[in-house]
Each structure stands twice: as structure tokens, then as C-alpha cells.
Amino acid sequence: MVSTVVIVTSPQGHYLAASITACRANELKPCAVRAVAAAKLALLVAPNGATT
């Protein structure tokens, strides 16, 4: 098993979200795709003030 931790911050360093997942070693690509999707979603739903 491989664990991924993605911490999303604004350009100013403010915490926006975190995603923790575990994947089988032979399924790394789908795991990476889910981690990136979670990061993109966190950026989309961030409060307006979080990215200024």
C-alpha cells in the first residue's frame, strides 16, 4: 500500500484543505489522479478571501 497526503494552501500559505488516501502499489496512477482532483476541488471551493 502507498499513502498519499495532499495539503492545499493558498499562494500566501493559508491552509485550504487536505486529502489522505491509500492505494495499492500497482494502482499509483488512479491514486495520483484522485489526489490532484481533490486539490483542484479544494481550490475551487476555497473562500474568496483565502486566495487573496
RAPE-V360321 format. One record per backbone hydrogen bond with DSSP energy under -1.0 kcal/mol. NH is the residue of the N-H (numbers start at 0). CO is the residue of the C=O. Records with the same first field share a line. If there is no record, write none. Layout:
# RAPE-V360321
NH: CO + CO
This chain:
# RAPE-V360321
1: 22
3: 20
5: 18
7: 16
9: 13
12: 9
15: 7
16: 7
18: 5
20: 3
22: 1
26: 23
30: 26
31: 27
32: 28
33: 29
34: 30
35: 31
36: 32
37: 33
38: 34
39: 35
40: 36
41: 37
42: 38
43: 39
44: 40
49: 46
